Amino acid sequence: MRSLLDAITLLLARTLARVFYRSVEVTGLENVPADGPVLFVANHANSLVDPLLLYARLPRHARFLAKSTLWKNPLLMPILVLAGAVPVYRRQDGTDMSKNQDTFAKCFEELAGGGAIALFPEGISYHAPELQPLKTGAARIALGASREGADTPVPVVPVGLTFEDKTRFRSRALLVVGEPIDPSRFATGDEREDARALTEEIKAGLEQTTLNFPTWERAQIVAHAASILAGPTSSLPGQPELAHHFSVRRAMGEAYDEVHTKHPERVARIEQCAERYDGMLSALGLRDDHVTAEYPFEHALTYVTDRLAVLP
């Protein structure tokens, strides 16, 4: 019965993903263990869409942890039950946090059976250009699984979710799967310190699989720069895959602060130019690839001729 429900849930998730997104790219799938227990951790920047995309595109069928108050929603509750989701009881929701003992027990049972668990260690869904502080729950599950019956250490696999425009219907999304983290490296016997150290490692893994900027303005500047300077010039406009520029945008973002420290005036001028450029693109309804395309002479001539033909 459970396998049938899982198949139905997977079909529903994949259908919805195809409806809401023009494309969902995935890189790093070789980092997902083919079998055995695994704990997926992901950033949580787009509310209920995040588990939908992970469910639809990851090769392992995972049980998701979700805040317990979602079970009070009559529209969401059947979906949560169908997916076999596990409730998490949070202090800010005014719930009985002692029930999380059952939550941990269900996670340990699933992992001991070679299953997969997925959760969002930031603990909240947010609209910000960078990761939020991580809770220690993911680390505690990974470390506790071995004590509670898992035959092998449970690898923690970071997954970064990046959206072209999360507010726009039929936009694009990217999943970047990072290298597994071995929790046994952090099992010293001091449970509190072990959880803290593993959480820091999980944070580092998520930083490697996501784009993080101090402001949305910085994120926009870097996105334009990566598209113009690092993207291949094509003869006609065409948007490259999101994964194509991901590493470039990450590298440029990391170098930004250093360059700003050494050359603040030059960076300030570049920021002003980028702001004007972004305004022009918006006003004209253009994208970066419209600007960088080479436009063959024959194509340009046909375009101009067609436009001249409709002039009064």
C-alpha positions as CSV (number, residue, x, y, z in Angstrom):
1,M,0.0,0.0,0.0
2,R,2.8,2.4,0.9
3,S,4.6,1.8,-2.4
4,L,1.4,2.6,-4.3
5,L,0.9,5.9,-2.4
6,D,4.5,6.8,-3.1
7,A,4.0,6.2,-6.8
8,I,0.9,8.4,-6.8
9,T,2.7,11.1,-4.9
10,L,5.7,11.0,-7.3
11,L,3.4,11.2,-10.3
12,L,1.6,14.2,-8.8
13,A,4.9,16.0,-7.9
14,R,6.3,15.5,-11.4
15,T,3.1,16.7,-13.1
16,L,3.0,19.8,-10.9
17,A,6.7,20.6,-11.5
18,R,6.1,20.4,-15.3
19,V,3.1,22.7,-15.0
20,F,4.7,25.4,-12.9
21,Y,8.2,25.4,-14.4
22,R,9.4,25.6,-18.0
23,S,12.4,23.5,-17.0
24,V,14.0,22.1,-13.8
25,E,17.7,21.4,-14.2
26,V,19.6,19.0,-11.9
27,T,23.3,18.7,-11.5
28,G,25.4,16.5,-9.2
29,L,23.1,13.4,-9.1
30,E,26.2,11.3,-9.0
31,N,26.5,12.4,-5.3
32,V,23.2,10.7,-4.3
33,P,23.8,7.2,-2.8
34,A,22.0,4.6,-4.9
35,D,20.9,2.7,-1.8
36,G,21.1,2.7,1.9
37,P,20.1,5.5,4.3
38,V,20.5,9.1,3.3
39,L,19.6,12.5,4.7
40,F,18.9,15.3,2.2
41,V,19.2,18.9,3.5
42,A,18.2,21.8,1.3
43,N,17.7,25.6,1.5
44,H,14.1,26.7,1.8
45,A,13.6,29.9,-0.2
46,N,10.3,29.1,-2.0
47,S,7.8,27.7,0.5
48,L,5.9,24.6,-0.6
49,V,7.5,24.6,-4.0
50,D,10.8,23.4,-2.5
51,P,9.7,20.0,-1.3
52,L,7.7,19.6,-4.5
53,L,10.8,20.0,-6.7
54,L,13.0,17.8,-4.5
55,Y,10.3,15.1,-4.5
56,A,9.9,15.3,-8.3
57,R,13.6,15.4,-9.3
58,L,15.7,13.5,-6.7
59,P,16.3,9.9,-7.6
60,R,15.6,8.7,-4.0
61,H,12.1,8.7,-2.5
62,A,12.4,10.7,0.7
63,R,10.1,11.3,3.7
64,F,9.9,15.1,4.3
65,L,9.8,16.8,7.7
66,A,7.2,19.6,7.8
67,K,5.9,21.9,10.5
68,S,3.1,20.3,12.4
69,T,0.7,23.2,11.8
70,L,0.4,22.3,8.1
71,W,-1.7,19.3,9.1
72,K,-4.4,21.7,10.2
73,N,-4.7,22.9,6.6
74,P,-7.6,20.9,5.0
75,L,-6.0,21.3,1.5
76,L,-2.5,20.3,2.5
77,M,-3.2,17.6,5.1
78,P,-4.2,14.9,2.5
79,I,-1.1,15.6,0.5
80,L,1.1,15.3,3.6
81,V,-0.5,12.0,4.5
82,L,-0.2,10.8,1.0
83,A,3.5,11.6,0.9
84,G,4.2,10.1,4.3
85,A,5.5,13.4,5.7
86,V,6.7,13.6,9.3
87,P,5.5,16.5,11.5
88,V,8.0,18.7,13.4
89,Y,6.8,20.6,16.4
90,R,8.2,24.1,16.8
91,R,8.2,26.4,19.8
92,Q,7.1,29.4,17.7
93,D,3.9,27.5,16.7
94,G,2.9,27.0,20.3
95,T,3.0,23.2,20.0
96,D,4.1,20.5,22.4
97,M,7.7,20.1,21.5
98,S,8.0,16.9,23.5
99,K,6.3,15.2,20.5
100,N,9.5,15.7,18.6
101,Q,10.7,12.5,20.3
102,D,8.3,10.7,18.1
103,T,9.5,12.7,15.1
104,F,13.1,11.6,15.7
105,A,12.0,8.0,16.3
106,K,10.2,7.9,12.9
107,C,13.3,9.4,11.2
108,F,15.6,6.8,12.9
109,E,13.2,4.0,11.9
110,E,13.2,5.1,8.2
111,L,16.9,5.5,8.1
112,A,17.5,2.1,9.8
113,G,15.5,0.5,7.0
114,G,17.7,2.1,4.4
115,G,15.3,4.9,3.6
116,A,15.7,8.6,2.9
117,I,14.7,11.7,5.0
118,A,14.6,15.2,3.6
119,L,14.4,18.5,5.6
120,F,15.2,22.2,5.5
121,P,17.6,22.9,8.3
122,E,16.9,26.7,8.2
123,G,13.6,25.8,9.8
124,I,11.7,28.6,7.9
125,S,10.8,29.6,4.4
126,Y,12.1,33.0,3.6
127,H,12.6,35.7,0.9
128,A,16.2,36.7,1.2
129,P,19.3,36.5,-1.1
130,E,21.3,34.3,1.3
131,L,21.0,31.3,3.6
132,Q,19.4,31.8,7.0
133,P,20.9,30.4,10.2
134,L,20.7,26.6,10.5
135,K,19.0,24.6,13.2
136,T,20.8,21.6,14.6
137,G,18.0,19.1,13.9
138,A,19.5,17.7,10.7
139,A,22.8,17.0,12.5
140,R,21.1,15.4,15.5
141,I,19.2,13.1,13.2
142,A,22.3,12.1,11.2
143,L,24.3,11.5,14.4
144,G,21.6,9.8,16.3
145,A,20.7,7.4,13.5
146,S,23.8,5.3,14.1
147,R,22.9,5.0,17.8
148,E,19.4,4.0,17.0
149,G,19.9,1.1,14.6
150,A,21.3,2.4,11.3
151,D,24.0,-0.2,10.2
152,T,26.2,2.5,8.5
153,P,26.7,6.2,9.0
154,V,23.9,8.2,7.3
155,P,25.4,10.5,4.6
156,V,24.1,14.0,4.6
157,V,23.6,15.3,1.1
158,P,23.2,19.1,0.6
159,V,20.9,20.2,-2.2
160,G,20.8,23.8,-3.3
161,L,17.6,25.3,-4.9
162,T,18.1,28.2,-7.3
163,F,15.2,30.0,-9.1
164,E,15.4,32.1,-12.2
165,D,12.4,34.1,-10.9
166,K,10.4,32.3,-8.2
167,T,7.5,34.8,-8.5
168,R,6.9,34.1,-12.2
169,F,4.8,31.2,-13.6
170,R,6.6,28.9,-16.1
171,S,10.1,30.2,-15.0
172,R,13.1,27.9,-14.5
173,A,14.7,26.2,-11.5
174,L,18.0,24.5,-10.8
175,L,18.9,21.8,-8.2
176,V,22.6,21.4,-7.3
177,V,23.4,18.3,-5.4
178,G,26.6,18.6,-3.4
179,E,29.0,16.0,-2.1
180,P,27.8,13.8,0.8
181,I,29.0,14.6,4.3
182,D,30.1,11.7,6.5
183,P,28.6,12.4,10.0
184,S,30.9,9.8,11.6
185,R,33.8,12.4,11.3
186,F,31.9,14.5,13.9
187,A,31.0,11.7,16.4
188,T,33.3,12.4,19.3
189,G,30.8,11.5,22.1
190,D,30.0,15.1,23.0
191,E,26.5,15.2,21.5
192,R,26.0,19.0,21.7
193,E,29.4,19.8,20.3
194,D,29.1,17.1,17.6
195,A,25.8,18.5,16.5
196,R,27.2,22.0,16.3
197,A,30.2,21.0,14.3
198,L,28.2,18.9,11.9
199,T,25.7,21.8,11.5
200,E,28.6,24.0,10.4
201,E,29.7,21.4,7.9
202,I,26.1,21.2,6.5
203,K,26.1,25.0,6.3
204,A,29.3,24.9,4.3
205,G,27.8,22.3,2.0
206,L,24.7,24.3,1.4
207,E,26.8,27.4,0.7
208,Q,28.6,25.5,-2.1
209,T,25.3,24.5,-3.7
210,T,23.5,27.9,-3.5
211,L,24.0,31.5,-4.4
212,N,24.4,33.8,-1.5
213,F,24.6,37.6,-1.5
214,P,24.2,40.3,1.2
215,T,21.6,42.2,-0.9
216,W,19.3,41.6,-3.9
217,E,21.1,44.5,-5.6
218,R,24.4,42.6,-5.4
219,A,22.7,39.5,-6.6
220,Q,21.4,41.3,-9.7
221,I,24.7,42.9,-10.5
222,V,26.5,39.6,-10.4
223,A,23.8,37.9,-12.5
224,H,24.2,40.5,-15.2
225,A,28.0,40.3,-15.1
226,A,28.0,36.5,-15.4
227,S,25.6,36.6,-18.3
228,I,27.5,39.2,-20.2
229,L,31.1,38.3,-19.4
230,A,31.1,34.6,-18.9
231,G,28.3,33.5,-21.1
232,P,29.0,32.2,-24.7
233,T,28.1,34.7,-27.3
234,S,25.5,33.2,-29.7
235,S,24.4,34.4,-33.1
236,L,20.8,34.8,-31.9
237,P,19.3,35.4,-28.5
238,G,18.8,32.3,-26.4
239,Q,19.0,31.7,-22.6
240,P,21.7,29.2,-21.5
241,E,21.0,26.6,-18.9
242,L,20.9,27.9,-15.4
243,A,23.7,25.5,-14.4
244,H,25.9,27.1,-17.1
245,H,26.4,30.3,-15.1
246,F,25.9,28.9,-11.6
247,S,29.6,28.4,-10.7
248,V,30.6,31.7,-12.4
249,R,28.0,33.6,-10.3
250,R,29.2,31.9,-7.1
251,A,32.8,32.7,-7.9
252,M,32.1,36.3,-8.7
253,G,30.0,36.7,-5.6
254,E,32.8,35.4,-3.4
255,A,35.3,37.8,-5.0
256,Y,33.1,40.8,-4.8
257,D,34.0,41.8,-1.2
258,E,37.7,41.5,-1.9
259,V,37.5,43.6,-5.0
260,H,35.3,46.2,-3.2
261,T,37.9,46.5,-0.4
262,K,40.8,47.1,-2.8
263,H,39.0,49.3,-5.4
264,P,35.9,50.8,-3.7
265,E,35.6,53.7,-6.2
266,R,35.8,51.5,-9.3
267,V,33.2,49.1,-7.9
268,A,30.9,52.0,-7.0
269,R,31.1,53.2,-10.6
270,I,30.4,49.7,-11.9
271,E,27.4,49.4,-9.6
272,Q,26.0,52.7,-10.9
273,C,26.5,51.5,-14.5
274,A,24.8,48.2,-13.7
275,E,21.9,49.9,-12.1
276,R,21.4,52.0,-15.3
277,Y,21.8,49.0,-17.5
278,D,19.2,47.0,-15.5
279,G,16.8,50.0,-15.8
280,M,17.2,50.1,-19.5
281,L,16.7,46.3,-19.9
282,S,13.5,46.6,-17.9
283,A,12.2,49.6,-19.8
284,L,12.9,47.9,-23.2
285,G,11.7,44.5,-22.1
286,L,15.1,42.9,-23.0
287,R,17.3,40.2,-21.5
288,D,21.1,39.9,-21.3
289,D,21.2,37.5,-24.2
290,H,19.4,40.0,-26.4
291,V,22.4,42.3,-25.8
292,T,25.2,39.8,-26.2
293,A,23.9,38.0,-29.3
294,E,25.8,38.7,-32.5
295,Y,22.8,38.8,-34.9
296,P,23.8,37.7,-38.4
297,F,23.5,40.3,-41.1
298,E,20.8,38.4,-42.9
299,H,18.7,38.1,-39.8
300,A,19.2,41.8,-38.9
301,L,18.3,42.9,-42.5
302,T,15.1,40.8,-42.5
303,Y,14.1,42.3,-39.1
304,V,14.6,45.9,-40.3
305,T,12.8,45.2,-43.6
306,D,9.8,43.7,-41.8
307,R,9.6,46.7,-39.5
308,L,9.9,49.2,-42.3
309,A,7.1,47.5,-44.2
310,V,4.6,48.3,-41.4
311,L,5.6,52.0,-41.0
312,P,2.9,54.5,-42.2
